Amino acid sequence: MPDKFRNKFRIESARLKHWDYGWNAAYFVTICTQNRECFFGDVVNGKDALPCVSLSPIGEIAHNCWLAIPSHFPFVKLGEHIVMPNHVHGIVVIDKPDDGRDVETQNFASLPVTESVTESPTKNKFGPQSKNLASIIRGFKIGVTQAARLINPDFAWQPRYHDHIIRDDASFYRIAAYIKNNPRNWSSDQFR
C-alpha cells in the first residue's frame, strides 16, 4: 500500500533517483495547463498549408516568459521550444561553470566525484530547491500565471511537469525536431 502524507496517498516522484537536477545537462520538459485547457492559442494552417500555432495573448506571455528564462537564470541556455494550445515543450540546458560534481580540496586541484559519491543522496533532496530544473520551471510557471490571470483569472497549470534528461547529441536533435514539428502532430497529440 502506498505511503500517506497528511492522510493522503503520496504520488511517487517521477524524477530520476540519484540524479541532482541542478547538474549540468540538457533537459526536455513538457508543462501542461490545468485540465489541458487551450489557453495559449490554436493550431492553424500557416505558410504552405503547414500547421502552426496562432498564439493568444496568454500564449504570447508564455512564449516571452520562456525566452526570458536565461535573464533570471544566467546559467541556463535554451534549446528548441514551442508553445502549443495547452502545453509548452522546451529544452533547458543547465550550464554552470561548476555544477557541483567536483569535490573541492584545499590547495589542490578538484578531484572528480567517484561512483560511490554519485550514488549518495543529493544535497537538495528535501531542502530548498534553487538553481535547478525545478526552480527554473517554478519561476516560469509563476511568471506566466501572474500575467495570464490579468487576462483570465481561471488560468492554471497542472501541478507537475514532465522531464527527460537528454543523454547524447542524437537524442538532443531528435527531440528538437519533435518540438519543432509538434504543430503538425496536433491532431494526434497525447497532450490534446
MODELLER restraints for C-alpha pairs under 7 A, 6 or more apart:
rsr = mdl.restraints
at = mdl.atoms
rsr.add(forms.Gaussian(group=physical.xy_distance, feature=features.Distance(at['CA:2:A'], at['CA:9:A']), mean=6.30, stdev=0.5))
rsr.add(forms.Gaussian(group=physical.xy_distance, feature=features.Distance(at['CA:2:A'], at['CA:10:A']), mean=6.70, stdev=0.5))
rsr.add(forms.Gaussian(group=physical.xy_distance, feature=features.Distance(at['CA:3:A'], at['CA:9:A']), mean=5.90, stdev=0.5))
rsr.add(forms.Gaussian(group=physical.xy_distance, feature=features.Distance(at['CA:3:A'], at['CA:10:A']), mean=5.75, stdev=0.5))
rsr.add(forms.Gaussian(group=physical.xy_distance, feature=features.Distance(at['CA:4:A'], at['CA:10:A']), mean=5.31, stdev=0.5))
rsr.add(forms.Gaussian(group=physical.xy_distance, feature=features.Distance(at['CA:18:A'], at['CA:119:A']), mean=5.59, stdev=0.5))
rsr.add(forms.Gaussian(group=physical.xy_distance, feature=features.Distance(at['CA:18:A'], at['CA:120:A']), mean=6.70, stdev=0.5))
rsr.add(forms.Gaussian(group=physical.xy_distance, feature=features.Distance(at['CA:18:A'], at['CA:121:A']), mean=5.98, stdev=0.5))
rsr.add(forms.Gaussian(group=physical.xy_distance, feature=features.Distance(at['CA:18:A'], at['CA:122:A']), mean=6.64, stdev=0.5))
rsr.add(forms.Gaussian(group=physical.xy_distance, feature=features.Distance(at['CA:20:A'], at['CA:122:A']), mean=5.77, stdev=0.5))
rsr.add(forms.Gaussian(group=physical.xy_distance, feature=features.Distance(at['CA:21:A'], at['CA:132:A']), mean=5.38, stdev=0.5))
rsr.add(forms.Gaussian(group=physical.xy_distance, feature=features.Distance(at['CA:21:A'], at['CA:133:A']), mean=5.59, stdev=0.5))
rsr.add(forms.Gaussian(group=physical.xy_distance, feature=features.Distance(at['CA:22:A'], at['CA:131:A']), mean=6.01, stdev=0.5))
rsr.add(forms.Gaussian(group=physical.xy_distance, feature=features.Distance(at['CA:22:A'], at['CA:132:A']), mean=3.83, stdev=0.5))
rsr.add(forms.Gaussian(group=physical.xy_distance, feature=features.Distance(at['CA:22:A'], at['CA:133:A']), mean=6.22, stdev=0.5))
rsr.add(forms.Gaussian(group=physical.xy_distance, feature=features.Distance(at['CA:23:A'], at['CA:94:A']), mean=6.97, stdev=0.5))
rsr.add(forms.Gaussian(group=physical.xy_distance, feature=features.Distance(at['CA:23:A'], at['CA:99:A']), mean=5.22, stdev=0.5))
rsr.add(forms.Gaussian(group=physical.xy_distance, feature=features.Distance(at['CA:23:A'], at['CA:100:A']), mean=6.99, stdev=0.5))
rsr.add(forms.Gaussian(group=physical.xy_distance, feature=features.Distance(at['CA:24:A'], at['CA:94:A']), mean=4.77, stdev=0.5))
rsr.add(forms.Gaussian(group=physical.xy_distance, feature=features.Distance(at['CA:24:A'], at['CA:95:A']), mean=5.08, stdev=0.5))
rsr.add(forms.Gaussian(group=physical.xy_distance, feature=features.Distance(at['CA:24:A'], at['CA:96:A']), mean=6.30, stdev=0.5))
rsr.add(forms.Gaussian(group=physical.xy_distance, feature=features.Distance(at['CA:24:A'], at['CA:99:A']), mean=5.74, stdev=0.5))
rsr.add(forms.Gaussian(group=physical.xy_distance, feature=features.Distance(at['CA:25:A'], at['CA:93:A']), mean=5.74, stdev=0.5))
rsr.add(forms.Gaussian(group=physical.xy_distance, feature=features.Distance(at['CA:25:A'], at['CA:94:A']), mean=5.46, stdev=0.5))
rsr.add(forms.Gaussian(group=physical.xy_distance, feature=features.Distance(at['CA:25:A'], at['CA:95:A']), mean=6.98, stdev=0.5))
rsr.add(forms.Gaussian(group=physical.xy_distance, feature=features.Distance(at['CA:26:A'], at['CA:91:A']), mean=6.61, stdev=0.5))
rsr.add(forms.Gaussian(group=physical.xy_distance, feature=features.Distance(at['CA:26:A'], at['CA:92:A']), mean=5.71, stdev=0.5))
rsr.add(forms.Gaussian(group=physical.xy_distance, feature=features.Distance(at['CA:26:A'], at['CA:93:A']), mean=4.20, stdev=0.5))
rsr.add(forms.Gaussian(group=physical.xy_distance, feature=features.Distance(at['CA:26:A'], at['CA:94:A']), mean=6.35, stdev=0.5))
rsr.add(forms.Gaussian(group=physical.xy_distance, feature=features.Distance(at['CA:26:A'], at['CA:165:A']), mean=6.18, stdev=0.5))
rsr.add(forms.Gaussian(group=physical.xy_distance, feature=features.Distance(at['CA:26:A'], at['CA:166:A']), mean=5.33, stdev=0.5))
rsr.add(forms.Gaussian(group=physical.xy_distance, feature=features.Distance(at['CA:27:A'], at['CA:91:A']), mean=5.52, stdev=0.5))
rsr.add(forms.Gaussian(group=physical.xy_distance, feature=features.Distance(at['CA:27:A'], at['CA:92:A']), mean=5.19, stdev=0.5))
rsr.add(forms.Gaussian(group=physical.xy_distance, feature=features.Distance(at['CA:27:A'], at['CA:93:A']), mean=6.19, stdev=0.5))
rsr.add(forms.Gaussian(group=physical.xy_distance, feature=features.Distance(at['CA:27:A'], at['CA:163:A']), mean=6.42, stdev=0.5))
rsr.add(forms.Gaussian(group=physical.xy_distance, feature=features.Distance(at['CA:27:A'], at['CA:164:A']), mean=5.58, stdev=0.5))
rsr.add(forms.Gaussian(group=physical.xy_distance, feature=features.Distance(at['CA:27:A'], at['CA:165:A']), mean=4.68, stdev=0.5))
rsr.add(forms.Gaussian(group=physical.xy_distance, feature=features.Distance(at['CA:27:A'], at['CA:166:A']), mean=5.55, stdev=0.5))
rsr.add(forms.Gaussian(group=physical.xy_distance, feature=features.Distance(at['CA:28:A'], at['CA:90:A']), mean=5.80, stdev=0.5))
rsr.add(forms.Gaussian(group=physical.xy_distance, feature=features.Distance(at['CA:28:A'], at['CA:91:A']), mean=4.57, stdev=0.5))
rsr.add(forms.Gaussian(group=physical.xy_distance, feature=features.Distance(at['CA:28:A'], at['CA:92:A']), mean=6.50, stdev=0.5))
rsr.add(forms.Gaussian(group=physical.xy_distance, feature=features.Distance(at['CA:28:A'], at['CA:163:A']), mean=5.48, stdev=0.5))
rsr.add(forms.Gaussian(group=physical.xy_distance, feature=features.Distance(at['CA:28:A'], at['CA:164:A']), mean=5.06, stdev=0.5))
rsr.add(forms.Gaussian(group=physical.xy_distance, feature=features.Distance(at['CA:28:A'], at['CA:165:A']), mean=6.45, stdev=0.5))
rsr.add(forms.Gaussian(group=physical.xy_distance, feature=features.Distance(at['CA:28:A'], at['CA:166:A']), mean=6.70, stdev=0.5))
rsr.add(forms.Gaussian(group=physical.xy_distance, feature=features.Distance(at['CA:29:A'], at['CA:89:A']), mean=5.72, stdev=0.5))
rsr.add(forms.Gaussian(group=physical.xy_distance, feature=features.Distance(at['CA:29:A'], at['CA:90:A']), mean=5.45, stdev=0.5))
rsr.add(forms.Gaussian(group=physical.xy_distance, feature=features.Distance(at['CA:29:A'], at['CA:91:A']), mean=6.29, stdev=0.5))
rsr.add(forms.Gaussian(group=physical.xy_distance, feature=features.Distance(at['CA:29:A'], at['CA:162:A']), mean=5.53, stdev=0.5))
rsr.add(forms.Gaussian(group=physical.xy_distance, feature=features.Distance(at['CA:29:A'], at['CA:163:A']), mean=4.39, stdev=0.5))
rsr.add(forms.Gaussian(group=physical.xy_distance, feature=features.Distance(at['CA:29:A'], at['CA:164:A']), mean=6.51, stdev=0.5))
rsr.add(forms.Gaussian(group=physical.xy_distance, feature=features.Distance(at['CA:30:A'], at['CA:87:A']), mean=6.78, stdev=0.5))
rsr.add(forms.Gaussian(group=physical.xy_distance, feature=features.Distance(at['CA:30:A'], at['CA:88:A']), mean=5.56, stdev=0.5))
rsr.add(forms.Gaussian(group=physical.xy_distance, feature=features.Distance(at['CA:30:A'], at['CA:89:A']), mean=4.58, stdev=0.5))
rsr.add(forms.Gaussian(group=physical.xy_distance, feature=features.Distance(at['CA:30:A'], at['CA:90:A']), mean=6.71, stdev=0.5))
rsr.add(forms.Gaussian(group=physical.xy_distance, feature=features.Distance(at['CA:30:A'], at['CA:161:A']), mean=5.90, stdev=0.5))
rsr.add(forms.Gaussian(group=physical.xy_distance, feature=features.Distance(at['CA:30:A'], at['CA:162:A']), mean=5.09, stdev=0.5))
rsr.add(forms.Gaussian(group=physical.xy_distance, feature=features.Distance(at['CA:30:A'], at['CA:163:A']), mean=6.49, stdev=0.5))
rsr.add(forms.Gaussian(group=physical.xy_distance, feature=features.Distance(at['CA:31:A'], at['CA:87:A']), mean=5.45, stdev=0.5))
rsr.add(forms.Gaussian(group=physical.xy_distance, feature=features.Distance(at['CA:31:A'], at['CA:88:A']), mean=5.22, stdev=0.5))
rsr.add(forms.Gaussian(group=physical.xy_distance, feature=features.Distance(at['CA:31:A'], at['CA:89:A']), mean=6.70, stdev=0.5))
rsr.add(forms.Gaussian(group=physical.xy_distance, feature=features.Distance(at['CA:31:A'], at['CA:161:A']), mean=4.87, stdev=0.5))
rsr.add(forms.Gaussian(group=physical.xy_distance, feature=features.Distance(at['CA:31:A'], at['CA:162:A']), mean=6.56, stdev=0.5))
rsr.add(forms.Gaussian(group=physical.xy_distance, feature=features.Distance(at['CA:32:A'], at['CA:86:A']), mean=5.98, stdev=0.5))
rsr.add(forms.Gaussian(group=physical.xy_distance, feature=features.Distance(at['CA:32:A'], at['CA:87:A']), mean=4.17, stdev=0.5))
rsr.add(forms.Gaussian(group=physical.xy_distance, feature=features.Distance(at['CA:32:A'], at['CA:88:A']), mean=6.52, stdev=0.5))
rsr.add(forms.Gaussian(group=physical.xy_distance, feature=features.Distance(at['CA:32:A'], at['CA:157:A']), mean=6.08, stdev=0.5))
rsr.add(forms.Gaussian(group=physical.xy_distance, feature=features.Distance(at['CA:32:A'], at['CA:158:A']), mean=5.77, stdev=0.5))
rsr.add(forms.Gaussian(group=physical.xy_distance, feature=features.Distance(at['CA:32:A'], at['CA:161:A']), mean=6.98, stdev=0.5))
rsr.add(forms.Gaussian(group=physical.xy_distance, feature=features.Distance(at['CA:33:A'], at['CA:86:A']), mean=5.52, stdev=0.5))
rsr.add(forms.Gaussian(group=physical.xy_distance, feature=features.Distance(at['CA:33:A'], at['CA:87:A']), mean=5.94, stdev=0.5))
rsr.add(forms.Gaussian(group=physical.xy_distance, feature=features.Distance(at['CA:33:A'], at['CA:156:A']), mean=5.96, stdev=0.5))
rsr.add(forms.Gaussian(group=physical.xy_distance, feature=features.Distance(at['CA:33:A'], at['CA:157:A']), mean=4.07, stdev=0.5))
rsr.add(forms.Gaussian(group=physical.xy_distance, feature=features.Distance(at['CA:33:A'], at['CA:158:A']), mean=5.32, stdev=0.5))
rsr.add(forms.Gaussian(group=physical.xy_distance, feature=features.Distance(at['CA:34:A'], at['CA:156:A']), mean=5.28, stdev=0.5))
rsr.add(forms.Gaussian(group=physical.xy_distance, feature=features.Distance(at['CA:34:A'], at['CA:157:A']), mean=4.49, stdev=0.5))
rsr.add(forms.Gaussian(group=physical.xy_distance, feature=features.Distance(at['CA:34:A'], at['CA:158:A']), mean=4.39, stdev=0.5))
rsr.add(forms.Gaussian(group=physical.xy_distance, feature=features.Distance(at['CA:36:A'], at['CA:86:A']), mean=5.26, stdev=0.5))
rsr.add(forms.Gaussian(group=physical.xy_distance, feature=features.Distance(at['CA:36:A'], at['CA:192:A']), mean=6.75, stdev=0.5))
rsr.add(forms.Gaussian(group=physical.xy_distance, feature=features.Distance(at['CA:37:A'], at['CA:86:A']), mean=5.59, stdev=0.5))
rsr.add(forms.Gaussian(group=physical.xy_distance, feature=features.Distance(at['CA:38:A'], at['CA:85:A']), mean=4.72, stdev=0.5))
rsr.add(forms.Gaussian(group=physical.xy_distance, feature=features.Distance(at['CA:38:A'], at['CA:86:A']), mean=4.37, stdev=0.5))
rsr.add(forms.Gaussian(group=physical.xy_distance, feature=features.Distance(at['CA:39:A'], at['CA:58:A']), mean=6.45, stdev=0.5))
rsr.add(forms.Gaussian(group=physical.xy_distance, feature=features.Distance(at['CA:39:A'], at['CA:59:A']), mean=6.86, stdev=0.5))
rsr.add(forms.Gaussian(group=physical.xy_distance, feature=features.Distance(at['CA:39:A'], at['CA:85:A']), mean=6.19, stdev=0.5))
rsr.add(forms.Gaussian(group=physical.xy_distance, feature=features.Distance(at['CA:39:A'], at['CA:86:A']), mean=6.07, stdev=0.5))
rsr.add(forms.Gaussian(group=physical.xy_distance, feature=features.Distance(at['CA:40:A'], at['CA:55:A']), mean=5.68, stdev=0.5))
rsr.add(forms.Gaussian(group=physical.xy_distance, feature=features.Distance(at['CA:40:A'], at['CA:56:A']), mean=5.28, stdev=0.5))
rsr.add(forms.Gaussian(group=physical.xy_distance, feature=features.Distance(at['CA:40:A'], at['CA:58:A']), mean=5.46, stdev=0.5))
rsr.add(forms.Gaussian(group=physical.xy_distance, feature=features.Distance(at['CA:40:A'], at['CA:59:A']), mean=3.77, stdev=0.5))
rsr.add(forms.Gaussian(group=physical.xy_distance, feature=features.Distance(at['CA:40:A'], at['CA:84:A']), mean=6.55, stdev=0.5))
rsr.add(forms.Gaussian(group=physical.xy_distance, feature=features.Distance(at['CA:40:A'], at['CA:85:A']), mean=4.50, stdev=0.5))
rsr.add(forms.Gaussian(group=physical.xy_distance, feature=features.Distance(at['CA:40:A'], at['CA:86:A']), mean=6.01, stdev=0.5))
rsr.add(forms.Gaussian(group=physical.xy_distance, feature=features.Distance(at['CA:41:A'], at['CA:53:A']), mean=6.71, stdev=0.5))
rsr.add(forms.Gaussian(group=physical.xy_distance, feature=features.Distance(at['CA:41:A'], at['CA:54:A']), mean=5.53, stdev=0.5))
rsr.add(forms.Gaussian(group=physical.xy_distance, feature=features.Distance(at['CA:41:A'], at['CA:55:A']), mean=4.36, stdev=0.5))
rsr.add(forms.Gaussian(group=physical.xy_distance, feature=features.Distance(at['CA:41:A'], at['CA:56:A']), mean=4.51, stdev=0.5))
rsr.add(forms.Gaussian(group=physical.xy_distance, feature=features.Distance(at['CA:41:A'], at['CA:59:A']), mean=6.07, stdev=0.5))
rsr.add(forms.Gaussian(group=physical.xy_distance, feature=features.Distance(at['CA:41:A'], at['CA:85:A']), mean=4.74, stdev=0.5))
rsr.add(forms.Gaussian(group=physical.xy_distance, feature=features.Distance(at['CA:42:A'], at['CA:53:A']), mean=5.60, stdev=0.5))
rsr.add(forms.Gaussian(group=physical.xy_distance, feature=features.Distance(at['CA:42:A'], at['CA:54:A']), mean=5.34, stdev=0.5))
rsr.add(forms.Gaussian(group=physical.xy_distance, feature=features.Distance(at['CA:42:A'], at['CA:55:A']), mean=6.67, stdev=0.5))
rsr.add(forms.Gaussian(group=physical.xy_distance, feature=features.Distance(at['CA:42:A'], at['CA:85:A']), mean=5.44, stdev=0.5))
rsr.add(forms.Gaussian(group=physical.xy_distance, feature=features.Distance(at['CA:43:A'], at['CA:51:A']), mean=6.21, stdev=0.5))
rsr.add(forms.Gaussian(group=physical.xy_distance, feature=features.Distance(at['CA:43:A'], at['CA:52:A']), mean=5.43, stdev=0.5))
rsr.add(forms.Gaussian(group=physical.xy_distance, feature=features.Distance(at['CA:43:A'], at['CA:53:A']), mean=4.38, stdev=0.5))
rsr.add(forms.Gaussian(group=physical.xy_distance, feature=features.Distance(at['CA:43:A'], at['CA:54:A']), mean=6.09, stdev=0.5))
rsr.add(forms.Gaussian(group=physical.xy_distance, feature=features.Distance(at['CA:43:A'], at['CA:183:A']), mean=6.39, stdev=0.5))
rsr.add(forms.Gaussian(group=physical.xy_distance, feature=features.Distance(at['CA:44:A'], at['CA:51:A']), mean=5.34, stdev=0.5))
rsr.add(forms.Gaussian(group=physical.xy_distance, feature=features.Distance(at['CA:44:A'], at['CA:52:A']), mean=5.51, stdev=0.5))
rsr.add(forms.Gaussian(group=physical.xy_distance, feature=features.Distance(at['CA:44:A'], at['CA:53:A']), mean=6.07, stdev=0.5))
rsr.add(forms.Gaussian(group=physical.xy_distance, feature=features.Distance(at['CA:44:A'], at['CA:54:A']), mean=6.50, stdev=0.5))
rsr.add(forms.Gaussian(group=physical.xy_distance, feature=features.Distance(at['CA:45:A'], at['CA:51:A']), mean=4.33, stdev=0.5))
rsr.add(forms.Gaussian(group=physical.xy_distance, feature=features.Distance(at['CA:45:A'], at['CA:52:A']), mean=6.07, stdev=0.5))
rsr.add(forms.Gaussian(group=physical.xy_distance, feature=features.Distance(at['CA:46:A'], at['CA:52:A']), mean=5.54, stdev=0.5))
rsr.add(forms.Gaussian(group=physical.xy_distance, feature=features.Distance(at['CA:51:A'], at['CA:183:A']), mean=5.59, stdev=0.5))
rsr.add(forms.Gaussian(group=physical.xy_distance, feature=features.Distance(at['CA:51:A'], at['CA:184:A']), mean=5.40, stdev=0.5))
rsr.add(forms.Gaussian(group=physical.xy_distance, feature=features.Distance(at['CA:52:A'], at['CA:183:A']), mean=5.40, stdev=0.5))
rsr.add(forms.Gaussian(group=physical.xy_distance, feature=features.Distance(at['CA:53:A'], at['CA:84:A']), mean=6.42, stdev=0.5))
rsr.add(forms.Gaussian(group=physical.xy_distance, feature=features.Distance(at['CA:53:A'], at['CA:183:A']), mean=6.54, stdev=0.5))
rsr.add(forms.Gaussian(group=physical.xy_distance, feature=features.Distance(at['CA:58:A'], at['CA:148:A']), mean=5.48, stdev=0.5))
rsr.add(forms.Gaussian(group=physical.xy_distance, feature=features.Distance(at['CA:59:A'], at['CA:83:A']), mean=6.71, stdev=0.5))
rsr.add(forms.Gaussian(group=physical.xy_distance, feature=features.Distance(at['CA:61:A'], at['CA:144:A']), mean=6.18, stdev=0.5))
rsr.add(forms.Gaussian(group=physical.xy_distance, feature=features.Distance(at['CA:62:A'], at['CA:144:A']), mean=5.58, stdev=0.5))
rsr.add(forms.Gaussian(group=physical.xy_distance, feature=features.Distance(at['CA:63:A'], at['CA:83:A']), mean=6.27, stdev=0.5))
rsr.add(forms.Gaussian(group=physical.xy_distance, feature=features.Distance(at['CA:65:A'], at['CA:140:A']), mean=6.31, stdev=0.5))
rsr.add(forms.Gaussian(group=physical.xy_distance, feature=features.Distance(at['CA:65:A'], at['CA:143:A']), mean=6.63, stdev=0.5))
rsr.add(forms.Gaussian(group=physical.xy_distance, feature=features.Distance(at['CA:65:A'], at['CA:144:A']), mean=6.45, stdev=0.5))
rsr.add(forms.Gaussian(group=physical.xy_distance, feature=features.Distance(at['CA:66:A'], at['CA:140:A']), mean=6.63, stdev=0.5))
rsr.add(forms.Gaussian(group=physical.xy_distance, feature=features.Distance(at['CA:69:A'], at['CA:140:A']), mean=6.96, stdev=0.5))
rsr.add(forms.Gaussian(group=physical.xy_distance, feature=features.Distance(at['CA:70:A'], at['CA:76:A']), mean=5.22, stdev=0.5))
rsr.add(forms.Gaussian(group=physical.xy_distance, feature=features.Distance(at['CA:70:A'], at['CA:77:A']), mean=6.29, stdev=0.5))
rsr.add(forms.Gaussian(group=physical.xy_distance, feature=features.Distance(at['CA:75:A'], at['CA:94:A']), mean=5.97, stdev=0.5))
rsr.add(forms.Gaussian(group=physical.xy_distance, feature=features.Distance(at['CA:75:A'], at['CA:95:A']), mean=5.24, stdev=0.5))
rsr.add(forms.Gaussian(group=physical.xy_distance, feature=features.Distance(at['CA:75:A'], at['CA:96:A']), mean=5.09, stdev=0.5))
rsr.add(forms.Gaussian(group=physical.xy_distance, feature=features.Distance(at['CA:76:A'], at['CA:92:A']), mean=6.76, stdev=0.5))
rsr.add(forms.Gaussian(group=physical.xy_distance, feature=features.Distance(at['CA:76:A'], at['CA:93:A']), mean=5.56, stdev=0.5))
rsr.add(forms.Gaussian(group=physical.xy_distance, feature=features.Distance(at['CA:76:A'], at['CA:94:A']), mean=4.76, stdev=0.5))
rsr.add(forms.Gaussian(group=physical.xy_distance, feature=features.Distance(at['CA:76:A'], at['CA:95:A']), mean=5.84, stdev=0.5))
rsr.add(forms.Gaussian(group=physical.xy_distance, feature=features.Distance(at['CA:77:A'], at['CA:92:A']), mean=6.28, stdev=0.5))
rsr.add(forms.Gaussian(group=physical.xy_distance, feature=features.Distance(at['CA:77:A'], at['CA:93:A']), mean=4.99, stdev=0.5))
rsr.add(forms.Gaussian(group=physical.xy_distance, feature=features.Distance(at['CA:77:A'], at['CA:94:A']), mean=6.53, stdev=0.5))
rsr.add(forms.Gaussian(group=physical.xy_distance, feature=features.Distance(at['CA:78:A'], at['CA:91:A']), mean=5.92, stdev=0.5))
rsr.add(forms.Gaussian(group=physical.xy_distance, feature=features.Distance(at['CA:78:A'], at['CA:92:A']), mean=5.03, stdev=0.5))
rsr.add(forms.Gaussian(group=physical.xy_distance, feature=features.Distance(at['CA:78:A'], at['CA:93:A']), mean=5.88, stdev=0.5))
rsr.add(forms.Gaussian(group=physical.xy_distance, feature=features.Distance(at['CA:79:A'], at['CA:90:A']), mean=6.79, stdev=0.5))
rsr.add(forms.Gaussian(group=physical.xy_distance, feature=features.Distance(at['CA:79:A'], at['CA:91:A']), mean=4.72, stdev=0.5))
rsr.add(forms.Gaussian(group=physical.xy_distance, feature=features.Distance(at['CA:79:A'], at['CA:92:A']), mean=6.19, stdev=0.5))
rsr.add(forms.Gaussian(group=physical.xy_distance, feature=features.Distance(at['CA:80:A'], at['CA:90:A']), mean=5.80, stdev=0.5))
rsr.add(forms.Gaussian(group=physical.xy_distance, feature=features.Distance(at['CA:80:A'], at['CA:91:A']), mean=5.77, stdev=0.5))
rsr.add(forms.Gaussian(group=physical.xy_distance, feature=features.Distance(at['CA:80:A'], at['CA:176:A']), mean=5.49, stdev=0.5))
rsr.add(forms.Gaussian(group=physical.xy_distance, feature=features.Distance(at['CA:80:A'], at['CA:179:A']), mean=6.73, stdev=0.5))
rsr.add(forms.Gaussian(group=physical.xy_distance, feature=features.Distance(at['CA:81:A'], at['CA:89:A']), mean=5.46, stdev=0.5))
rsr.add(forms.Gaussian(group=physical.xy_distance, feature=features.Distance(at['CA:81:A'], at['CA:90:A']), mean=3.94, stdev=0.5))
rsr.add(forms.Gaussian(group=physical.xy_distance, feature=features.Distance(at['CA:81:A'], at['CA:91:A']), mean=6.30, stdev=0.5))
rsr.add(forms.Gaussian(group=physical.xy_distance, feature=features.Distance(at['CA:81:A'], at['CA:179:A']), mean=6.24, stdev=0.5))
rsr.add(forms.Gaussian(group=physical.xy_distance, feature=features.Distance(at['CA:82:A'], at['CA:88:A']), mean=5.86, stdev=0.5))
rsr.add(forms.Gaussian(group=physical.xy_distance, feature=features.Distance(at['CA:82:A'], at['CA:89:A']), mean=5.45, stdev=0.5))
rsr.add(forms.Gaussian(group=physical.xy_distance, feature=features.Distance(at['CA:82:A'], at['CA:90:A']), mean=6.41, stdev=0.5))
rsr.add(forms.Gaussian(group=physical.xy_distance, feature=features.Distance(at['CA:82:A'], at['CA:179:A']), mean=6.34, stdev=0.5))
rsr.add(forms.Gaussian(group=physical.xy_distance, feature=features.Distance(at['CA:82:A'], at['CA:180:A']), mean=6.91, stdev=0.5))
rsr.add(forms.Gaussian(group=physical.xy_distance, feature=features.Distance(at['CA:83:A'], at['CA:89:A']), mean=6.62, stdev=0.5))
rsr.add(forms.Gaussian(group=physical.xy_distance, feature=features.Distance(at['CA:89:A'], at['CA:179:A']), mean=6.40, stdev=0.5))
rsr.add(forms.Gaussian(group=physical.xy_distance, feature=features.Distance(at['CA:101:A'], at['CA:113:A']), mean=5.96, stdev=0.5))
rsr.add(forms.Gaussian(group=physical.xy_distance, feature=features.Distance(at['CA:102:A'], at['CA:110:A']), mean=5.90, stdev=0.5))
rsr.add(forms.Gaussian(group=physical.xy_distance, feature=features.Distance(at['CA:102:A'], at['CA:111:A']), mean=5.81, stdev=0.5))
rsr.add(forms.Gaussian(group=physical.xy_distance, feature=features.Distance(at['CA:102:A'], at['CA:112:A']), mean=4.97, stdev=0.5))
rsr.add(forms.Gaussian(group=physical.xy_distance, feature=features.Distance(at['CA:102:A'], at['CA:113:A']), mean=5.57, stdev=0.5))
rsr.add(forms.Gaussian(group=physical.xy_distance, feature=features.Distance(at['CA:103:A'], at['CA:110:A']), mean=5.70, stdev=0.5))
rsr.add(forms.Gaussian(group=physical.xy_distance, feature=features.Distance(at['CA:103:A'], at['CA:111:A']), mean=5.30, stdev=0.5))
rsr.add(forms.Gaussian(group=physical.xy_distance, feature=features.Distance(at['CA:103:A'], at['CA:112:A']), mean=6.30, stdev=0.5))
rsr.add(forms.Gaussian(group=physical.xy_distance, feature=features.Distance(at['CA:103:A'], at['CA:113:A']), mean=6.24, stdev=0.5))
rsr.add(forms.Gaussian(group=physical.xy_distance, feature=features.Distance(at['CA:104:A'], at['CA:110:A']), mean=4.85, stdev=0.5))
rsr.add(forms.Gaussian(group=physical.xy_distance, feature=features.Distance(at['CA:104:A'], at['CA:111:A']), mean=6.59, stdev=0.5))
rsr.add(forms.Gaussian(group=physical.xy_distance, feature=features.Distance(at['CA:129:A'], at['CA:135:A']), mean=6.01, stdev=0.5))
rsr.add(forms.Gaussian(group=physical.xy_distance, feature=features.Distance(at['CA:145:A'], at['CA:155:A']), mean=6.81, stdev=0.5))
rsr.add(forms.Gaussian(group=physical.xy_distance, feature=features.Distance(at['CA:145:A'], at['CA:156:A']), mean=6.76, stdev=0.5))
rsr.add(forms.Gaussian(group=physical.xy_distance, feature=features.Distance(at['CA:148:A'], at['CA:155:A']), mean=6.45, stdev=0.5))
rsr.add(forms.Gaussian(group=physical.xy_distance, feature=features.Distance(at['CA:149:A'], at['CA:155:A']), mean=5.82, stdev=0.5))
rsr.add(forms.Gaussian(group=physical.xy_distance, feature=features.Distance(at['CA:166:A'], at['CA:172:A']), mean=6.07, stdev=0.5))
